[in-house]
Structures are given as structure tokens and as C-alpha cells.
Amino acid sequence: MTKVHFHALLPARKLESNEVVGVVGDLAQLGSWSFDQALILTNREDGWVGTIEASQTRIRYRYFTCVVLPEALADKKLKVTCWEASAQSRLFTNSDQNDSIIKENAFESRFLEQSPLTKFTEVRVHLSSPKNAPFLKFNDTYVKTFRPDLDDVYVEPETSPGCANQRLSIITPYSHSKETVKSSMTIKVPFSSEVHATFQLETSNLETSYIKFNILSPKKCPLGVAILSMSCLNSSKGIVRLPLLDHRFMVIGELRVPYLCIKPCLHEMSMEASCLKSWDFPTMVHVGHRGSGNSFTSEKLGNVRENSIASFLQAGESGAAYVEFDVHLTRDGVPVVYHDLTTLIKPFQKDEGNTQLIELPVNALTLNDLKMLRCYHKSRHNSTRKLEFNEEDFRKCNEPFPTFEELFESVPIQTGFNIEIKWPTLDENHKYEDGMKHYFDANFFVDKILDVVCRCAKSRAIIFSSFDVDICSMVRRKQNHYPVIFLTNGDTKHYTPLLDLRESSNKMAIGAALAEGFVGINTLDKDVYSDRSIVRKTHEANLLFACYGDDITDRLDVIEEASVDIAIYDRIYERFPAK
């Protein structure tokens, strides 16, 4: 048994007053990659030091910073704030098995990442003014009487005791900034379509937490007050409208506040490996859209049922590095794979005649319902188009709605998964996708999906994505291993733009990706054909550029010439015939 002395220098990492440095690694003395049992170093004038005894000659480890929670000092329950999330951990070799000193710079020349949530709930409120939905709106009477200058109105957030780690994030085209919120810090209310501000904090008790919004004039004089009590939030994600009261308690306006509450991850958090920003593909990656392709609505249809086990197997055999698919939940909370939020069922009909298909939300049906009923794509409600596969073939491998877990069991581990988390988005016309204004609780929804991944993924390559930026953020903050890519509708107006400013354009999506630690953006292929500079600008931000669309299959050479990193397209078997 020899002694190993860690001596960490911090040339590039300034610590907060309550932060300490830890070492986690593959030894029991280093927590066996569990941060709660890691070695906490002691601060000295010449660096951070600590000692372990080890019989192993090779030790793998990483440095991290954390806060030791006051109420749990005895068992060293930690709140990790930042860690070395590089793909490769550090390696120390003690060949002569003598006492050794590891003296090195911690956090230097390594990818650093904000730690996932493990102890506290993170609350975010968004301050932005998208189309016809301003953050702040005064009553007409108040405007006529006092004529406030809306271009220079400020908001001063004031929080309840116990709220910690308060930060302000500002997203603008292609960029972002973050800063710690200090007492009485004022924020200019954004009335621009190219400024999105997020005020975020951490709390251990939602029931007693609140945010008081003090609205100030251009001269920083009080105009009104609105209070958001977090005990009144009836879901993890939504929009609340708060009355703005003046000093006489008269309602003078309203705040429109989109919010997000991200609860701690439920699974064991290992710090052994990270793929958050590692990308080892030297050439463009080919991803099978819905497996072997859209089989119902594209110009050229896939030859097997989309999102079926058969479709994923065919795509993998045809050379797809990844297969792309959507995951959402049944009424009884089981993650299933299907593209649309609604499906058609064929009911029993007493009278003879044409059977009318009935459209129902997928989340209105249990897993047993989906397995027992004959379900059809919603386009078949009014389409008689001839399909390229037998629509009535409901055998196990061809049936719709395979469970998420069945995919892990049935698709070879060499085929990566590009998992789109399906969530009904809100467009600039204030319409929810398929009218699905009320959906699952976001934390429950994401936790169900992450639970399957954590149990079944093993060494499979995985990328998460979603058109909803809050869902992307939630996935990113609830796990520390898999990269997240942000899906957008693009800039060509082929699809109705989304209301959230971060989702409304590619340039804002790049800023959001940088702010949230996403690995890149994924947009419509039409943007590449119309202006290739979006690929260059994405790469200049050190992000990956992915695209999807009906035309990629026939224009793959154009996509590749544009230096696209990931192409998600239909009928991949035409380009790479199965062996």
C-alpha cells in the first residue's frame, strides 16, 4: 500500500467563497466515480491537497468543484458545481509503487461543464417579448395617464430566503452571456425580438420560494410589483400571468412569465465517462429518419412502416450510424416510439358501411390499448395514397408503437439512437401543436425517458434532441453523459415559426445552444440550400450542424459539400444497400 498525494493548482478556475475542490476516480478512496464519496481536498496557500492510500499502480480520476451542504457535513453530501467532463479522464501510473505526489493544474486545457442537478430544483423564468406576447404590458388607462417610456423599463428580481445560485442568462443572435445576480441588480426589460433573458435560481423548497418582480422606471423609480409564488405553479413548465400592482395595490398591468422547474435527476450519477461534447466522426454522419424513412407523407415513401422495429433494423443494416425517432408517453406512462402526437383507430361498427377512423391523442391511450387496437397514421383519415408497405401487417416487427425499451432490446448496439423527445410546441400564432395545450408534467415526462436510457443504453451511442428548448435544457441538466442537440424549424418559413424567441430562428438557436451547453443545432435542409453561411456560423460557434428534410436523400452530395456534420434523411437503404 502506497500513499498518493494530490496537489491541485487552479490557474484557470476562480472559486466562489463556499466552493471546494474534489477528486473522483476509479478507486473506492476516490468514490468509485460517485461524487458523494469522493476525496475532498484541503485548501492551502500553495494549492489544494489531499492524500489516499492505494495498492493499484494505475489510477483514473477527474477534478471537480463543489459545495459541501451544511445540513449534511457528516456524510459529505455534495452539490457539484463544475467538473472535468472531457471524454478521457486523467491517468496516473505509479510503476515503482513508492509514495507519489501528483502536482498539476486542475481544470486547465480540459472541457469543463456545469454539473447536473442532484440536490436542488432549478427554477427559470423567461423575460422576453416574442410576437404579440410581451413580458410586460401596462393597462391602457395607466399608459394614457402616466405615459411610461417602455423602451427603458427595468425589472429587479427579489427572491425569498434560501434561494441560491442566482444567475442571469442573456441570449442574442449567435451569442450569449451569463452573470451572477447580485442584490438589487436591475435588468432592462427586453422588448426586442433578438433578446431573450432568463433569470434562474436553485431552491430546496418550492413551497416556500417566491420571486418578487420590482418594475422600475427609466430613472430606476418604482412603478409596480408582481410576485410569483412557486407553490402556485401547477406544473413543471408553463406560462403564468401576474398582475402588476402599484403602491396603492391597484392593478396597472400584467407580466407574462414563462417558467421552467427542473427537478434533480433520479438516477445514480457516475462521473466515469462523458460524451457531452466529444464527437469522433471525421466525415458526415448518416442518420436514418424514422428508421428507414417517412412511409406516409413524404414525396417518396419508405418501403417499411416508419418507426417500427423492422424499419430500424433495415436502416442499421444499410449503414446508418444512428436512427432517428420520437419518444412520447402513453396514458399509463410508458415511453413509446411514434412520430405524431395523435393516431387513428378503427372502431367496431354496428351497422354495415364504411368504417370511420377516429383520431385520438397518443397520450389518451394506454400501452395495452395501442397494442390491442389497429392504429393508423393520421394522414389515412383522408388519404387514399398507395403505400410502399402492407398497412395491415401488424406482426410484432412491423407494428406501430414499439416501446422505447423494446428498441434497446431489438436493435443492435452498434446502431446509435438520435432520440427526439416529443413535446407539443407553441407557434407564433399562439397555437399548440395538434391543439395539445395540456400535456404531461415535464419532469415526469423526461424522467420516464431517462430511466429507460440509464437502464438499457449500455455502450450505445445516443444523442437527445427536441424542438422545445426547455425540454432540451431539462435533459441536459438531468444527466451528465449524453449530448443534446437543439431542433429548429429553420428560417425559410416552410413551417410556422415558434413563439419562443430561442426557437424562432437559427441565429437565436445558436445563442441558446451556447448558453445551455448543447452540442449543436439541427435545422431544416432548405436553410442549407438557400444560405450555406448558417453552417459556417454554427461551426464558428464550435457547434455541430445537423439537418433534416425530405430533399436530403436526393441532394446528399450538396449537403456533404456544405460541410454538414449530421444528415437525417429518408430511405437510407437507397444510398447504402443492405449487405
N, C-alpha and C positions, 0 to 999 in steps of 0.2 A: 504494500500500500504506500503510495507516494502522495505528497502534497502538491496541489496545483494552485498557484496564487494568481488571481485575476487582478489586473491593474489597468482600468479603462480610463482613457483620456477622452475629453469631449470637446474637440476643437470646433465642431460644426453644429452643435446642438445645445442651445441655451435652455436650461431647465426653469420651470416655474418653481416658486418657493417651496411648494409641497411635493414636488416630484423627486423620485429616487431612481437609481439605475439598477436593473436586474440582469441576470444571466440565466437563460433557459437552454436545456440541451438534452442529450440522449442518455444521461446518467440519472439515477434516482436522486443524487445530490443536487442535480440541476432541474429537478421536477419532471424528468422523463417527458419533456416537451409540454408539460402543463404549467402555465404561468403561475397558478396559485401556489405551487410548491417549488418555485424557482429560488435561486440564490439571490438575495438582496444584498447589494454591495454597500459598503460604508464610505461616506464622503470624507476625503482628506484634502489637504491643501494641494497635494500633487496628483489627485485623481480619485477615482472610485475603486475600492479594493475589497477583495473577499477571497476566502480560501476554502477548498474542498479536499477531501482525501479520495483518491481513485486508484483502482488497480488496472484499469484499462489504459492501453497505450494510445488509443485514438479517441478523441472527444469531438463531437459535433455540437455546436452551440450558436446562439444568437444573443445580441443585447436588446434590451427594451427599456423604456421608461414607464414609470407607473406611480400611482398614489396609493399608499397603504391606508385603507379605510379605518378611521378612528375607532369605530364600533367593533372592529374585528382584528385588532392588533395581535391577539393571542395566536390565532391560526393563520395569520398573514394573508387575509383575503385582500386581493389587489384589484385595482382598477388600472388596466394597462392604457397608456395614453399614446405611445408610439413604439413601433418595433421594426427591426430589420427584416423586411419582407422580401428580400432578394430570393431568387429561385434557389440558389445554393446557400446553405448555411456555412458558418465558419468551421474550420477544421484545425485541431491541434494534435500533433503527433509527438508522443514522448517516448522515443525509441530507447533511450538509456535508462528509463524508469527511475530517474532521480527527481528530487523536488524541483519544480519548474515555476518560472514566472512568465505569465502571458501579459506583456505590456504592449498595448496597441491603442489605436484611435478607434473608438466606438462610433458608429453611425457615419463614418466617412466613406465616400465613394460607394455607398450602398443604397438600394432603394428603400426609402422609409415610408411607412404607411400608418395612418391613423388606425388605432385598434378597433376591432368590432365591439359592439355594445355587449357587456357581460354583466353589469350590475345595475345600471340606471336606465330609465326611459329617456330617450331624446325627444324633445318637443320642438317642432319647427313651425313658425308662422311666416307666411309669404307676404311680402309687401311689394305689390306690383300693380300695374294698371293696364291689363290687356284690353282688347277691343270691347267697348261698351261695358266694362266691368272694372271701374277704378277702385283702388284700395280705399280712398276717402271721397265721400260725396256729402257736401253740405246741403241742407234744406234750401229750397228756393227762397223762402222768406228770409233766412239768415243771410243768404248771398245778396239779396236786394238791399237788406238793411246795412250790413257791415262791409260788403264787397271785399272779401279776403283775397289776397293775392295767392292763388292756388299753386303758382309756379315755385313758390318758396316757402311752402308749409313744411314743418318738421314734425317728427314723431320721436318721443323719448320713451323707450320701454323701461318699465319698472317692475321688477319681479318679486315674488314672495320669498321669505327667508328659506334657505335650503336649496334654492336653485343654483346650480353651479355650471362652470364651463360655458359661460355665455359668449356667443360669437355672432358676428355679422358677416354674411357672405353676399358679395355683390357680383352678379353675372351680367356681363355685357358681351357684344359680339366678339367671338374668338378669344375671350379672356375672362378672368375672374380675379377677385381679391377677397382676402379674409382677414379679419382682425378681431381681437378680443374686445368685448364690450365692457367698458368701464362705467362707473357710477355717473348718472346724469349725461350719458352720451346721447347726442341727438343725431337723428338720421333724416336726411331730406326725403320727403315722401316722393317716390318716383311716379311721374306721370308720363313717362316715355315708354314707347313700345320696345325699346332696346336696353332697358334696365330692369333687372329683377333682383330684389333684395330678400334675403332670408335671415330672420332672427332665430337663433336656436339656443337651446339650453338643455341641461340634464337635471332630472329630478328623481328622487327615490319615492315620492308620494304624489301621484297625480291628484288625489282627492283634496289635498290642501294647497295645491300650487295655483298661482294665477299670474297673469301678465297685465299690467296696467299701462295702457297707451295714453300718454300725455301728448296732445296735439298742440303745437306751438306755432305762433305767427312768424313771419319773416324776421321779426326783431326778437324772437325767442320768448315772446309773452304767451301765457296760457290761453288757449282758445276753448278746449274741451277735453274730456276724459272718457275713455271706454275701457271696460275691464273684461278680460277673458278668463273665466274660472274654468280650469281644466276638468273639474268634477262634472261640468255640464256637457262635456264632449261625449256624444253618444256613439262614436266610432273612432277608429284609429286614423281615419283620413276623411276629410270633408271640407265644407265651407260654412263658416258661421258669419252672421251679420250682427254687428254690435251697435247699439245706439250710442251716439256721441253726445255727452251731456256737458252743458256749460256750468258755471259756478252756481247757477240758480236751479240746477238739476232739470233744466229744460232740454229737450231733445233738439239739437241743432244740426244733426247729420247722422251718418252711418259709416261704419267701417266694414268692408268686405274682406274677410280674413280666411284664406285657405290655410289649412293646418295639416300637420302630419305628426303622429306619435309613434315612434319606433321603440318597441319594447325589446329587452335583451334577448339574445339568441337562447334557444332552449337546449341545444346540443353541446356536447363536450368540445371545447376549443383547443385544438392542438396547434403548436407553433413550429411543427417539424418542417413543413413544406408550404410553399406558396406559389401559385400560378397567376397572381393578381395582375402582374404586368409583364410576365415572361411570354414571349412569342417566338417559337423556334422554326417557323416556316420561312425559307428563303424566297419562295415563289408564292403566287396567288393560291389561296386555299379554296377548294371547290366544295360547296355545301349543297346537299340535296334538299330543295324546298318541299316541305311537307312529305319528305321521304323522296319518292321518285317523281313528285310534281303534282301540281293542281290538276285534279281529274274531273272538275265540274264546270269551271267558269272561265278558264283562260282560252286564248285563241286556239292553241294546240293543247290537247288534253293528254294527261298522263295515262299510261296503259294499265295501271292498277289503282285501287281505291286509295286516295290520299290519306296519310296519317294512319295507315294500317300497318300491322307487323310485316306483311308481305312487301309493302312499299319501302319500308326502312331497310329490310334485308336486301331488296334489289338495289337500292341506292348504294349501300355499303359494298356489295359485290361488284358494283360498277365503278368503284374508285372514289366515292365521296369520302372526304376526310371527316366530315361532320354531316349529320342530318338535322334539319331544322323542323321544329314542331311547336305547337301551342299547348300549354297545360292550363287547365282550369278545374274547378271542383264540382263534384256532384252535390246534390242536396244533402247527402249524408257525409260530406267532407272528404271524398276520395278523389285524389288527383287523377284526371283522365286526359287523354291526348285527343284533341279535336280542334279544328281551326275556328269555327264560328261560335258566337255566343248563343245561337239558337239552332234548333234542329226540327225536322218534320217527323211526325209519327203517323202511322197508318192505323186508324181506329177500327174497331169492329162496327160493322154497319148492318142494321136490322133489315133495311129494305135493299132490294137489288138496285143497281145503278153504279155510276162512277163513284169510287171512294174518294172523299176529300181528305187530303193530308192536313194535319193540324200542326201549326208552328208553336213550339214551346221553348222557353229558355232552358239551356242545358242544366243550369243550377236549380231548376224546378223538379228535376228527375233524380232519383237515387241511382246508384250503380246497378242495382238489380233491375230497375226499370229500363236502363239503357241496354242491358244485356238481354232482356226478355223481349223488348219491343223491336219491331222493324223500324229502324231510324233512317231517314233520308236527308240528303243535303238540302238546305233551304231553297236553293235555286230550282229544285224539282217541283216547287209549288206551281210554277207557271212555265217551266222549260220542258220541251219535248226533245231537246237535242240528244242525238245519239252519242252515247258514251263509249269510251275505248275499253271498258271492262264490264263484266256482268254485275249490274247493280243489285241483283237479287242473290248474289253469292255472299252469304253471311257465315261462311265457315270461319273457324277460330282465327286463322291467319289473315283473313280478308275482312273481318267485321270491323265496323267503326268503334270508336271509344275504347281502345285498349287502355288499361290502366297505366299510369306512369311507371309503376313498379314492374309491370309485365315487359315494358320496353327494356329495362335494365336486364331482365332475365332472358329475353329473346334475341336481342341484337348483340352481335359480337362486340367485345370490349374494345376492339381496335377502332370501331366507329365512334367518333366523338358526337356529343349532343349539343346542339345550339338550341337552348330552351327559352322560348318566348313565353313569359308569364302573361297570360291573357287578362286584361283589365279593361273595362268599358271606359273609353276616353271621352272627354268633353270638348266639342269643337267650338270654333269662334261664333257659331250661331246659337251657342248655349244648348246644344242638343247632345245627349249622351248616346254613345254607340248602341244601336238597336233598342234605344229607349231604356237602357238599363241603369237608371239613376241610383237605384238601391241594389247593393251587391253585398258580398261577404265583408266581414271585418278584415281589413288589410293585413293585420298581424297574424290573425288566424289563417288567412289565405296563404301568405308567404311561408309561415312556419310549417304548414302541411306539406308544401312542396320541398322545402329544405330538409324536412325529416326523411323523405324518400331518398333524396340525393345523399345525405350523410350516411344512410344505412346501406345504400346499394351501389354507389358510384365506384368505389374501389379506386383503380388507377385510370378510369375512363376520363378522357379529355372533355371538359364541359365549359360552355360559355352561356351566361344568362343574358337575357335581353327583355325589353318591354317598351311599348310606346308611351307608357306613363312614367315620367321621370321620378316621381315619388316612389313608385314600386321599385324602380332600378336602385334608388338610394336605399330603400329598405333592405333589399337583397344584399347590397354592398356592405351595409352596417351590421348585418346579422351573421356574416360568415367571413372568414379570413383566407379563403383558399382560391375560389374560382373568380375569374374576371367577369365584368359586366360591360355590355355594350349597349349604347342608347339608340333605340329605334326612332326614326323620324319619318314624317310624310314627305319630306323634301320641300323644295322651293318652287316647283313647277305648277303648283295648284292643281295637280292631277287629282289629288284628294283634298277634301276640305281641310284647311289649316286648323290646328288645335288651338284652344283658347289660352292655355298656359304659355307664357312668353318663352319659357325654356324649350317648349315643344313646337313652337311656331315657325322656326326656320333653322337651317343648318348652322348658321353662324352662332345663333344662341345655343344650339345643341352642343357645339364645340366648347363654349364657355361653361355650360353645365357639366359636361364630361370632365373638364379640367377641375372644376370645383368639387366634384363628387368622387374623383378617383376612378372613373370608368376607363376602360381600356381603349374605347373609341366610339365612333358613331356608325350607324347603319342606315342608309337612306335609299331613296328610290333611284333606280338606274337612270331614269330620264335626266336627273341632275348632272350625271357624268357626261351624257351626250350633249347637253346644252352648254355646259361650262365646266371644263376639266379642272379649273383652278380650285374647286372645292376639295379635290383630292390633295392638291399641293398644300392648301391651307390647313387641312386636317393633319397632314404629316408634319408641317411646320410646328404644330402644337404638340408633337410627339404622341399622336394618337393614331390608332388603326382606322382605316377607311374600309367599310363594307357596304355592299349594295345588294338590293333585291329588285325583282321586276320581271314582267312577262317577256321582255325582249332579250334578256341576257343570253338565253340559250342560243339564239341565232346571231348574237353580236359579241360573243365571248372574246374574240380577238381584240375588239375595241376596248372592252373592259380591262383586259390584261395590259394593253398598251398604255392605258391611263394610270397604271401602277396601283390599281385597286388591290387591297390586301385579301379581302374575302368576298367571293361571289356566291350568292344564294340564288339558285335557279332551278327551273323545272326540267324534267326528262334528262337527268344527268346520264342516263344509260345510253343516250344517243351519242354523247361525246366519248364516253368510256364504256364500251360494250362489256357486259359481264363476262368473266373468264369461264 
